[in-house]
Amino acid sequence: MHSVVLDGIRTHHFGIDSKTERADTLAEVVSRTVEGPPDVAAAQLFHDALADTDALTVVDHLLEPLAARKVSRRRTRVLARWTVEHGTHRNAIKIALALLGLCGDERERDLFLLLGSLDEFTLYAAVALRRAVPDPEPDLFRLARRATGWGRIHAVKRLAGTTDPAVRAWLLREGFRNGVMNEYLAHFAAVNGGLVEALAGDGAQGDVDDALLDGAGGILSAMALSEGGPAEGLADYPDAPAALERYAELIDTAPATLGRLTGLAVIRDHLRAGPEGLAHSADKVAELGRRFARVLERSAWEAQVRAGLADPQARDFAVALGAADRLGMKPFDDVLRRLRIAPQDSSAWHWAFRWVAPERVNELVGLAGALLPMDELSTGPSEASSVGPGYENDRALTSVLHCLVHVPGSGWPLIRAGLRNRCIGARSAAIAALEGWPDGSLPTEATSVLRSAETEEPHTTTRERMSALLGRMDPGSGKA
C-alpha cells in the first residue's frame, strides 16, 4: 500500500500507534547534530536516521523531548530546512517538515506550500503551517485547492470552523471533491460551508448558482452513500431534512444533466430504503423519497442519458451508462458499441453483463474472447496489482471474469487466460469463476492448466485456493 494511502487510512480509521521512545531518540539525534559545527556529512547521517522511522508515529511527540534538551531552535531550523530541501526519503522529509513547523516561522511559508502540493506531504505541511504561521488559514486554503487526493482531505479538515465567505463557498462547490472518496469531506463541507443557509439563498453567498446546486447534490449524495461507511452520513447531519427538502425544490425546475441525475438517484434510493437516524419521521422520509422519485420522472433525464449514449467515444459515456442503470434502463446495444471500439473499458464489460438477456450471454462471452488480447494477457503470474496505467486490458479481463462467476460453465478460454495473467486480481477472479462450474463440466485440459498455474503461482493465498480447487477437481491428486 502506498504510504500516502496508508497515512490517510491510519489517520481516519485505525488511529496511530505512537512511539514516544522513538521520538525521544530522534530528539537526541537532533540535539547531537546541531550542537556541533555545520557539517554536511552529519546532516546526511541525520537524514538517514529519519529515513528509518515511521513518520506518522513520532511527529506529534517531538516538541517535549526537544524542549527538555533545550535544543537550539535556530540551529534545528537550519538542519530541518536543509533536510527538507535535499532529502531523498519521504519519511525524512515528513519528519523534517514537522521539525520546521516547530522551529521555523513565516520564512518557510513558500516551502510548505511547495512540498504540500504533493499529496505525500500535504498532511505534514498543513500541520507545520498551523504551527509556524500566525494566520495559517489563507495558506491552508491555497494548499487545499492545490491538492487533489488524500492531501486535499488533510488540508480541508484543517479549515474547520472557518468564517471566510470565500472558503465556505468553495467547500460547498468544489472543496469536498477529492480523488479518494467524496464521502470523506461531504459532511465536513455541509457543516463548515453552511449548506442549508447557502441553499436558502439568504446568506453571504447570495443566490443559488449552478455550481452550488451541483455541489449540494454531490454533498448530499455522498453523505447518503456514507451511511455505515467511512465517514459521517446524513444521519449525522441534523440539518439533513431541511437541506434535502430545499434541494428537491431547487432541482425540480433546474436543467437536467447527467451529473445531477446520478446524485439524485443515489438520494432517492437511499430515502426509499427507509434510513434510520435521519431527523425526520418515517412517513416524512418516505414522502421525501417519493418527491425525489417524482423529480426523476421528468422525461428530460432520460433524454440526457440517450444523448450521452449517442457517441460511444464521448467523454461522458461512462457516466451515461451509470445514469441509465439508475433510471432502470438497459442499453445493452449501446454498451456493445462502446466495447467494440474500447474493449479495455472494464466498467463497460460490467454493465454489459449486468444488462445482457439470458439468450445473449454466450454471444457476450464470445465477444470478450474475440476482443481482448488473450495472448498478451497470458504471459505468466507476478505480484502485480493492476493499479495504474498499462494495466487497462488486465482490468478488463478481471471485470469479465468477475461476471463469469454468475454464468458458470461459460468462458473457459477467458478463465484459462486469467489463470496465466500477471495480475493477482485476475487470477483470483479466474479461480472464483472456475469454482462455480458444475462437477464434470470442465474441459479436459482444465486440470493440467490449473496444476501448472499452481506450480508457478507466487502469491500464497491464491496458490492455496488453486490447490483446494484441484483437490475438488481431481480427488486422486492428493490435493485437499
DRENVOTOR-333432 format. One record per residue (C-alpha): residue number from 1; residue in one letter; x, z, y. Coordinates in Angstrom, 1 decimal. Layout:
BEGIN
NUM; A; X; Z; Y
...
# end
This chain:
BEGIN
1; M; 0.0; 0.0; 0.0
2; H; 1.4; -1.0; 3.4
3; S; 2.5; 2.1; 5.4
4; V; 0.2; 1.4; 8.4
5; V; -2.8; 1.3; 6.0
6; L; -1.6; 4.5; 4.3
7; D; -1.2; 6.3; 7.6
8; G; -4.7; 5.2; 8.6
9; I; -6.3; 6.3; 5.4
10; R; -4.5; 9.7; 5.4
11; T; -5.4; 10.5; 8.9
12; H; -9.1; 9.6; 8.4
13; H; -9.8; 10.7; 4.9
14; F; -7.3; 12.8; 3.0
15; G; -5.5; 14.9; 5.6
16; I; -1.8; 15.2; 5.9
17; D; 0.5; 17.3; 3.6
18; S; 2.5; 18.7; 6.5
19; K; 6.2; 19.5; 5.8
20; T; 7.3; 22.2; 8.3
21; E; 10.5; 22.8; 6.4
22; R; 11.5; 19.2; 6.7
23; A; 10.6; 19.3; 10.4
24; D; 12.9; 22.3; 10.8
25; T; 15.7; 20.4; 9.0
26; L; 15.2; 17.4; 11.3
27; A; 15.3; 19.7; 14.4
28; E; 18.7; 21.0; 13.1
29; V; 19.9; 17.4; 12.8
30; V; 18.7; 16.6; 16.3
31; S; 20.5; 19.7; 17.6
32; R; 23.8; 18.9; 15.9
33; T; 23.7; 15.3; 17.0
34; V; 23.0; 15.9; 20.7
35; E; 25.5; 18.8; 21.0
36; G; 28.5; 16.5; 20.5
37; P; 29.7; 13.7; 22.8
38; P; 27.7; 10.5; 22.9
39; D; 28.6; 8.7; 19.6
40; V; 27.0; 5.6; 18.2
41; A; 28.2; 6.5; 14.6
42; A; 26.5; 9.9; 14.9
43; A; 23.3; 8.2; 16.2
44; Q; 23.3; 5.9; 13.3
45; L; 23.6; 8.8; 10.9
46; F; 20.7; 10.4; 12.8
47; H; 18.6; 7.3; 12.3
48; D; 19.3; 7.2; 8.6
49; A; 18.2; 10.8; 8.3
50; L; 14.9; 10.0; 9.9
51; A; 14.5; 6.9; 7.8
52; D; 14.3; 9.0; 4.6
53; T; 11.4; 11.1; 6.0
54; D; 7.7; 10.5; 5.7
55; A; 7.0; 10.5; 9.5
56; L; 3.3; 11.5; 9.3
57; T; 4.2; 14.8; 7.7
58; V; 6.6; 16.0; 10.3
59; V; 5.9; 14.6; 13.8
60; D; 3.3; 17.3; 14.7
61; H; 5.8; 20.1; 13.8
62; L; 8.9; 19.2; 15.7
63; L; 8.2; 20.9; 19.0
64; E; 8.6; 24.6; 17.9
65; P; 11.9; 24.3; 16.0
66; L; 13.4; 22.2; 18.8
67; A; 12.3; 24.8; 21.3
68; A; 13.7; 27.6; 19.1
69; R; 17.1; 25.9; 19.1
70; K; 17.0; 25.3; 22.9
71; V; 17.9; 21.7; 22.2
72; S; 18.7; 19.7; 25.4
73; R; 15.6; 17.7; 26.3
74; R; 17.7; 15.3; 28.4
75; R; 20.1; 14.5; 25.5
76; T; 17.3; 14.4; 23.0
77; R; 15.5; 11.8; 25.2
78; V; 18.6; 9.6; 25.3
79; L; 19.1; 9.8; 21.5
80; A; 15.4; 9.2; 20.7
81; R; 15.3; 6.2; 23.1
82; W; 18.4; 4.7; 21.5
83; T; 16.8; 5.1; 18.1
84; V; 13.5; 3.5; 19.2
85; E; 15.3; 0.6; 20.8
86; H; 17.8; -0.1; 18.0
87; G; 16.2; 1.4; 14.9
88; T; 15.7; -0.8; 11.8
89; H; 13.5; 1.5; 9.7
90; R; 9.8; 2.2; 10.5
91; N; 9.9; 6.0; 9.8
92; A; 13.0; 6.4; 12.0
93; I; 11.2; 4.7; 14.9
94; K; 8.0; 6.6; 14.3
95; I; 9.7; 10.0; 14.5
96; A; 11.8; 8.9; 17.4
97; L; 8.6; 7.9; 19.3
98; A; 7.3; 11.4; 18.6
99; L; 10.6; 12.9; 20.0
100; L; 10.4; 10.7; 23.0
101; G; 6.8; 11.9; 23.6
102; L; 8.1; 15.5; 23.6
103; C; 11.3; 14.9; 25.7
104; G; 10.5; 11.8; 27.7
105; D; 8.4; 11.0; 30.7
106; E; 6.8; 8.1; 32.6
107; R; 10.0; 6.1; 32.3
108; E; 9.1; 5.5; 28.7
109; R; 5.6; 4.0; 29.5
110; D; 6.6; 0.4; 29.0
111; L; 8.4; 1.1; 25.8
112; F; 5.4; 3.0; 24.4
113; L; 3.2; 0.1; 25.3
114; L; 5.5; -2.5; 23.8
115; L; 6.0; -0.7; 20.5
116; G; 2.4; 0.5; 20.4
117; S; 1.3; -3.1; 20.4
118; L; 2.3; -3.3; 16.8
119; D; -0.3; -1.7; 14.5
120; E; 2.5; 0.1; 12.6
121; F; 3.5; 2.2; 15.7
122; T; 0.3; 2.4; 17.7
123; L; -0.6; 5.9; 16.5
124; Y; 2.8; 7.3; 17.3
125; A; 3.0; 5.5; 20.7
126; A; -0.5; 6.7; 21.6
127; V; 0.3; 10.4; 20.9
128; A; 3.6; 10.0; 22.8
129; L; 1.8; 8.6; 25.8
130; R; -0.6; 11.6; 25.9
131; R; 2.4; 14.0; 25.9
132; A; 4.7; 12.2; 28.2
133; V; 2.4; 10.6; 30.9
134; P; 0.4; 12.8; 33.3
135; D; -2.7; 10.4; 33.2
136; P; -2.4; 8.5; 29.9
137; E; -6.0; 7.1; 29.8
138; P; -5.2; 3.8; 31.6
139; D; -2.2; 3.2; 29.3
140; L; -4.2; 4.2; 26.2
141; F; -6.9; 1.7; 27.3
142; R; -4.3; -1.0; 27.7
143; L; -2.9; -0.2; 24.3
144; A; -6.4; -0.2; 22.6
145; R; -7.0; -3.7; 24.0
146; R; -3.7; -5.0; 22.6
147; A; -4.0; -3.6; 19.1
148; T; -6.4; -5.1; 16.5
149; G; -6.3; -3.2; 13.2
150; W; -5.6; 0.4; 12.5
151; G; -3.7; 0.5; 15.8
152; R; -6.9; -0.1; 17.7
153; I; -8.7; 2.6; 15.7
154; H; -6.0; 5.2; 16.5
155; A; -5.8; 4.2; 20.2
156; V; -9.6; 4.1; 20.8
157; K; -10.0; 7.5; 19.2
158; R; -7.8; 8.9; 21.9
159; L; -10.2; 7.7; 24.6
160; A; -12.7; 10.4; 23.6
161; G; -14.7; 11.8; 26.5
162; T; -13.8; 9.0; 28.9
163; T; -15.8; 8.8; 32.1
164; D; -14.3; 5.5; 33.3
165; P; -17.2; 2.9; 33.5
166; A; -14.8; 0.1; 32.6
167; V; -13.6; 1.8; 29.4
168; R; -17.2; 2.8; 28.4
169; A; -18.4; -0.8; 28.9
170; W; -15.5; -2.2; 26.8
171; L; -16.2; 0.3; 24.0
172; L; -19.8; -1.0; 23.6
173; R; -19.0; -4.7; 24.0
174; E; -15.6; -5.1; 22.2
175; G; -13.8; -1.8; 21.7
176; F; -15.5; -0.8; 18.4
177; R; -14.4; -4.1; 16.7
178; N; -11.3; -3.9; 14.7
179; G; -9.5; -5.7; 11.8
180; V; -10.2; -2.9; 9.3
181; M; -13.9; -1.9; 9.4
182; N; -16.1; -1.6; 12.4
183; E; -17.7; 1.4; 10.8
184; Y; -14.6; 3.5; 11.8
185; L; -15.4; 3.1; 15.5
186; A; -19.1; 2.3; 15.8
187; H; -20.3; 5.9; 16.1
188; F; -17.5; 6.8; 18.4
189; A; -18.3; 3.8; 20.7
190; A; -22.0; 4.7; 20.7
191; V; -21.3; 8.3; 21.8
192; N; -18.4; 7.8; 24.2
193; G; -19.7; 4.5; 25.6
194; G; -23.2; 5.8; 26.2
195; L; -25.1; 3.2; 24.2
196; V; -28.6; 4.5; 24.9
197; E; -28.1; 4.7; 28.6
198; A; -26.5; 1.2; 28.7
199; L; -29.4; -0.3; 26.8
200; A; -31.8; 1.3; 29.2
201; G; -30.1; -0.7; 31.9
202; D; -30.2; 2.2; 34.4
203; G; -26.6; 3.4; 34.1
204; A; -23.4; 2.5; 35.7
205; Q; -23.1; -0.6; 33.5
206; G; -26.1; -2.3; 35.1
207; D; -28.3; -4.8; 33.3
208; V; -28.0; -5.6; 29.6
209; D; -26.0; -8.7; 29.3
210; D; -25.4; -10.8; 26.1
211; A; -22.1; -9.1; 25.3
212; L; -23.8; -5.7; 25.4
213; L; -26.7; -6.9; 23.3
214; D; -24.3; -8.3; 20.7
215; G; -22.2; -5.1; 20.8
216; A; -25.2; -2.9; 20.3
217; G; -26.2; -4.9; 17.3
218; G; -22.7; -4.7; 15.9
219; I; -22.5; -0.9; 16.5
220; L; -26.0; -0.1; 15.1
221; S; -25.5; -2.3; 12.0
222; A; -22.0; -0.8; 11.4
223; M; -23.5; 2.7; 11.5
224; A; -26.2; 1.6; 9.1
225; L; -23.6; 0.3; 6.7
226; S; -21.6; 3.5; 7.1
227; E; -24.3; 5.8; 5.6
228; G; -22.4; 7.5; 2.8
229; G; -19.3; 5.5; 3.7
230; P; -16.0; 6.0; 5.5
231; A; -17.3; 7.2; 8.9
232; E; -20.3; 8.6; 10.8
233; G; -23.5; 6.7; 10.4
234; L; -27.0; 6.6; 12.1
235; A; -27.9; 9.9; 10.6
236; D; -25.0; 11.4; 12.6
237; Y; -26.2; 9.9; 15.8
238; P; -29.1; 11.9; 17.4
239; D; -29.9; 9.0; 19.8
240; A; -30.2; 6.5; 16.9
241; P; -34.1; 6.2; 17.0
242; A; -34.1; 5.6; 20.8
243; A; -31.2; 3.1; 20.5
244; L; -32.9; 1.2; 17.7
245; E; -36.2; 1.0; 19.4
246; R; -34.7; -0.2; 22.6
247; Y; -32.5; -2.7; 20.7
248; A; -35.5; -4.1; 18.8
249; E; -37.4; -4.5; 22.1
250; L; -34.5; -6.4; 23.7
251; I; -33.6; -8.6; 20.7
252; D; -37.2; -9.7; 20.2
253; T; -37.0; -12.0; 23.2
254; A; -33.3; -12.8; 23.1
255; P; -31.9; -16.1; 21.9
256; A; -31.3; -16.3; 18.1
257; T; -27.7; -16.5; 17.0
258; L; -26.0; -16.2; 13.6
259; G; -24.1; -13.1; 14.6
260; R; -27.2; -11.4; 15.8
261; L; -29.1; -12.3; 12.6
262; T; -26.6; -10.7; 10.3
263; G; -26.7; -7.4; 12.2
264; L; -30.5; -7.4; 12.5
265; A; -30.8; -8.0; 8.7
266; V; -28.5; -5.1; 8.0
267; I; -30.5; -2.7; 10.2
268; R; -33.8; -4.0; 8.7
269; D; -32.6; -3.5; 5.1
270; H; -31.3; 0.0; 5.9
271; L; -34.6; 1.1; 7.5
272; R; -36.6; -0.4; 4.7
273; A; -34.6; 1.8; 2.2
274; G; -36.0; 4.9; 4.0
275; P; -32.7; 6.5; 5.0
276; E; -32.5; 10.3; 5.1
277; G; -31.3; 12.3; 8.0
278; L; -32.5; 9.9; 10.8
279; A; -34.0; 11.9; 13.6
280; H; -37.5; 10.4; 13.0
281; S; -40.4; 11.0; 10.7
282; A; -40.6; 8.8; 7.6
283; D; -43.6; 7.0; 9.0
284; K; -41.8; 6.1; 12.2
285; V; -38.7; 5.0; 10.3
286; A; -41.0; 2.7; 8.2
287; E; -42.6; 1.3; 11.3
288; L; -39.2; 0.7; 12.9
289; G; -38.2; -1.2; 9.7
290; R; -41.3; -3.4; 9.9
291; R; -40.6; -4.0; 13.6
292; F; -37.1; -5.4; 12.8
293; A; -38.6; -7.4; 9.9
294; R; -41.1; -9.0; 12.3
295; V; -38.3; -9.9; 14.7
296; L; -36.6; -11.8; 11.8
297; E; -39.8; -13.7; 11.0
298; R; -39.2; -15.9; 14.1
299; S; -38.5; -19.5; 13.0
300; A; -35.6; -19.6; 15.3
301; W; -33.5; -17.5; 13.0
302; E; -33.9; -19.9; 10.0
303; A; -33.2; -22.8; 12.4
304; Q; -29.9; -21.2; 13.3
305; V; -28.9; -20.9; 9.7
306; R; -29.8; -24.5; 9.0
307; A; -27.8; -25.6; 11.9
308; G; -24.8; -23.5; 10.7
309; L; -25.0; -25.1; 7.3
310; A; -25.2; -28.7; 8.5
311; D; -21.5; -29.1; 8.6
312; P; -19.6; -27.7; 5.6
313; Q; -16.4; -27.7; 7.7
314; A; -17.9; -25.8; 10.6
315; R; -16.2; -22.6; 11.7
316; D; -19.4; -20.6; 11.3
317; F; -20.3; -22.0; 7.8
318; A; -19.3; -18.8; 6.0
319; V; -21.4; -16.7; 8.5
320; A; -24.3; -19.0; 7.9
321; L; -24.1; -18.5; 4.1
322; G; -24.3; -14.7; 4.5
323; A; -27.1; -15.0; 7.0
324; A; -29.0; -17.3; 4.6
325; D; -28.9; -14.7; 1.9
326; R; -30.1; -12.1; 4.3
327; L; -33.2; -14.3; 5.0
328; G; -33.8; -14.8; 1.3
329; M; -32.7; -18.5; 1.4
330; K; -30.7; -20.0; -1.4
331; P; -29.0; -23.1; 0.0
332; F; -27.2; -24.0; -3.3
333; D; -26.6; -27.7; -2.5
334; D; -25.1; -26.8; 0.9
335; V; -22.6; -24.4; -0.7
336; L; -21.7; -27.1; -3.2
337; R; -20.9; -29.5; -0.4
338; R; -18.6; -26.8; 1.0
339; L; -16.8; -26.3; -2.3
340; R; -16.2; -30.0; -2.9
341; I; -14.1; -30.1; 0.3
342; A; -12.8; -26.5; 0.2
343; P; -12.6; -25.3; -3.4
344; Q; -10.2; -22.5; -2.3
345; D; -13.1; -20.8; -0.4
346; S; -13.6; -17.7; -2.6
347; S; -16.7; -16.5; -0.7
348; A; -18.4; -19.8; -1.2
349; W; -18.0; -19.5; -5.0
350; H; -19.6; -16.1; -4.8
351; W; -22.6; -17.5; -3.1
352; A; -22.8; -20.5; -5.4
353; F; -23.0; -18.3; -8.5
354; R; -25.4; -15.9; -6.8
355; W; -27.9; -18.7; -6.0
356; V; -27.4; -21.1; -8.9
357; A; -30.5; -21.8; -11.0
358; P; -30.1; -20.9; -14.7
359; E; -30.3; -24.5; -15.8
360; R; -27.3; -25.4; -13.5
361; V; -24.9; -22.7; -14.4
362; N; -22.9; -24.9; -16.8
363; E; -22.7; -27.6; -14.0
364; L; -21.2; -25.0; -11.6
365; V; -18.8; -23.7; -14.2
366; G; -17.6; -27.2; -14.9
367; L; -17.2; -27.9; -11.2
368; A; -15.0; -24.8; -10.8
369; G; -12.8; -26.0; -13.7
370; A; -12.6; -29.5; -12.1
371; L; -11.9; -28.4; -8.5
372; L; -9.4; -25.6; -9.0
373; P; -5.8; -26.5; -9.7
374; M; -5.7; -25.0; -13.2
375; D; -2.1; -25.7; -14.0
376; E; -0.9; -24.2; -10.7
377; L; -3.0; -21.1; -11.5
378; S; -1.5; -20.6; -14.9
379; T; 2.2; -20.0; -14.1
380; G; 2.5; -16.6; -15.7
381; P; 1.9; -12.9; -14.8
382; S; 3.5; -10.9; -12.0
383; E; 2.7; -7.8; -10.0
384; A; 1.3; -9.9; -7.1
385; S; -2.0; -8.7; -5.5
386; S; -3.3; -12.0; -4.0
387; V; -3.3; -10.5; -0.5
388; G; -2.2; -12.7; 2.4
389; P; -1.5; -16.4; 2.9
390; G; -0.5; -18.6; -0.1
391; Y; -3.0; -17.0; -2.5
392; E; -6.1; -18.8; -1.5
393; N; -6.6; -20.6; -4.8
394; D; -5.8; -17.4; -6.8
395; R; -8.5; -15.6; -4.8
396; A; -10.9; -18.4; -5.5
397; L; -10.2; -18.2; -9.3
398; T; -10.7; -14.5; -9.2
399; S; -14.0; -14.8; -7.4
400; V; -15.2; -17.3; -10.1
401; L; -14.0; -15.0; -12.9
402; H; -15.9; -12.1; -11.4
403; C; -19.0; -14.3; -11.5
404; L; -18.4; -15.3; -15.1
405; V; -19.0; -11.7; -16.2
406; H; -22.7; -12.4; -15.7
407; V; -22.6; -15.6; -17.7
408; P; -20.9; -14.6; -21.0
409; G; -19.9; -17.4; -23.2
410; S; -19.1; -19.8; -20.4
411; G; -15.9; -20.9; -18.7
412; W; -13.2; -20.4; -21.3
413; P; -10.7; -22.8; -19.5
414; L; -11.1; -20.7; -16.4
415; I; -10.6; -17.4; -18.3
416; R; -7.5; -18.9; -20.0
417; A; -6.1; -19.7; -16.6
418; G; -7.0; -16.3; -15.4
419; L; -5.1; -14.6; -18.2
420; R; -2.0; -16.5; -17.2
421; N; -2.4; -16.1; -13.4
422; R; 0.3; -14.5; -11.3
423; C; -2.1; -12.0; -9.7
424; I; -3.2; -8.8; -11.3
425; G; -6.8; -9.1; -9.9
426; A; -7.3; -12.5; -11.6
427; R; -6.0; -11.3; -15.0
428; S; -8.2; -8.2; -14.8
429; A; -11.3; -10.3; -13.9
430; A; -10.5; -12.6; -16.8
431; I; -10.4; -9.7; -19.2
432; A; -13.7; -8.4; -17.8
433; A; -15.3; -11.9; -18.3
434; L; -14.0; -12.1; -21.9
435; E; -15.2; -8.6; -22.7
436; G; -18.8; -9.8; -22.3
437; W; -18.6; -12.6; -24.8
438; P; -20.7; -12.1; -27.9
439; D; -18.8; -11.5; -31.1
440; G; -18.0; -14.7; -33.0
441; S; -18.4; -16.9; -29.9
442; L; -14.8; -17.0; -28.8
443; P; -12.8; -20.3; -29.1
444; T; -10.3; -20.4; -31.9
445; E; -7.3; -20.2; -29.6
446; A; -8.6; -17.1; -27.7
447; T; -6.8; -14.5; -29.9
448; S; -3.4; -16.2; -29.7
449; V; -3.8; -16.8; -26.0
450; L; -4.7; -13.2; -25.4
451; R; -1.9; -11.9; -27.7
452; S; 0.6; -14.0; -25.8
453; A; -0.7; -12.7; -22.5
454; E; -0.5; -9.1; -23.7
455; T; 3.2; -9.6; -24.6
456; E; 4.0; -10.8; -21.1
457; E; 1.8; -8.5; -19.1
458; P; 3.9; -6.3; -16.7
459; H; 1.0; -4.2; -15.5
460; T; 0.4; -1.2; -17.7
461; T; -3.4; -0.7; -17.2
462; T; -4.0; -4.5; -17.6
463; R; -1.9; -4.6; -20.8
464; E; -3.9; -1.7; -22.3
465; R; -7.1; -3.5; -21.6
466; M; -5.8; -6.6; -23.3
467; S; -4.7; -4.5; -26.3
468; A; -8.2; -2.9; -26.6
469; L; -9.9; -6.3; -26.4
470; L; -7.5; -7.7; -29.1
471; G; -8.4; -4.8; -31.3
472; R; -12.1; -5.7; -31.0
473; M; -11.5; -9.5; -31.5
474; D; -9.1; -9.1; -34.4
475; P; -9.6; -5.7; -36.1
476; G; -6.9; -6.5; -38.7
477; S; -4.3; -6.8; -36.0
478; G; -3.8; -3.0; -35.7
479; K; -4.7; -3.1; -32.0
480; A; -7.2; -0.4; -31.0
# end
